[in-house]
Amino acid sequence: MNKHGVHAENLAAQFLQHRGLKLLHRNYRCRLGEIDLILQDGAVLVFAEVRLRKRNDFGGAAASINAAKQAKLVRTAQYYLATLAHTPPCRFDAVLLQGSDDSSIEWIRDAFGG
């Protein structure tokens, strides 16, 4: 991951933690893919995808989480959940950054189903 991606994930993690979520994992990887951030929001387990786009060409940050990317995230989350003793309620969030500071963060809770 490049320095911009690391910076974006750091901003997203701080943003979510300041809103009461507890960070459990960063860059969870398995043979099926990667999840940027895994957090706890009360009783809910949150799988967060972080996207940074400097320009809005091709639909911007939100458009980059297409159906194929969503399916890959769901499979990776299922793999992670299989390692737990019980399955908590879950959701998939998107944290979108249009620049390199936290003033441009858009947090979409329950961005897509899984």
N, C-alpha and C positions, 0 to 999 in steps of 0.2 A: 504494500500500500504506500502511496506517495505521501509527502508531508501534508498536503492539503486535505487528503482523506483522513489522516490521523487527527489533524486539527479539527475537522468537522465532527468526527466521532467524539472527541474530547468536549467540544461545545455542546453537542447533543446530550451527552451523559450528564454534564453539569446542569444543563437546562432541565432535564427530567428529574434529577436528584433535588433540585431546588423546588420542584413541584411535588415532592413527597415520595417519589419512587425510589426504591432501593436497588442499586446496581448489583447484579449477581455475577454476570459474565460479560466480557468483551470479546468480540471476535471468536465466538464459539465455532469451531470447525469440526466437521466429520466428513466421511467419505461422500456424503450427499451434497454438501455445500457449507455455507457460512452464514451465521446470523451476527449482525453487527453488535447489538446489545440485547441482553436478556435481563429483565428487571422484574421487581415485585411491586405491584400497585395494590396494596391491601391484600385481599385473598387471590387476586388475579395475577397470573404470570404473563408478562408482556414481552413479546418478541418485536424488537424495533429495528427497522431498516432506516439507515441514515443515507441521505442523498444530498450531494452538493453539486450545484450547477451555477456556473458564473454567468450564463446567458440563458435566455428562454427559448432558444432555437430548438426545434423538434419537441416542443411541449414542456420544457423545463424539467425540474426535479421529479415532480409527481408522475409525469408520463414515462419516466424511465423505469418505473416499477410495473412492468407489463405483466401479462398473464403468465408467461413462461417464468419470469422472476418470482412471481407470487407462488407458483406451483413448487418451485425449488425451495423457497423459504418454508412452505408448509411441510414438505418432505423432511427438511432438516429439523424443523421443530418437532415433528413426530418422532424422529430418531432421538432427539434430546429427551422428549417426554417418556420414551420407553426406558430411560435410565432411572426414572424416579419411582419411588415406592407407590405413590398415588398420583393421579392426574388432576391438577387443579384447573379451575376455569382459566382460559387463555384468550388472548387477543393479539392481533398484529397491528402495530402502530407504524406510522411513517414520520420521520423527522426530516423536514426539508429545509435546506439552507440555500439561499440564492447568492450568498456572498461569504466572506470569511470572518464575519462577526456575528454575535448573537442577536443583533437587532433584526435579522432577517429570518429568524427561525419560525417555521410553521409546523405545528404538531397536529397530526391527524390521528386521533384515537380510532381504533377499530377500522383501519384503512381498508382492509379487505378481509373476507371470511376465510376460514381454514377448516 
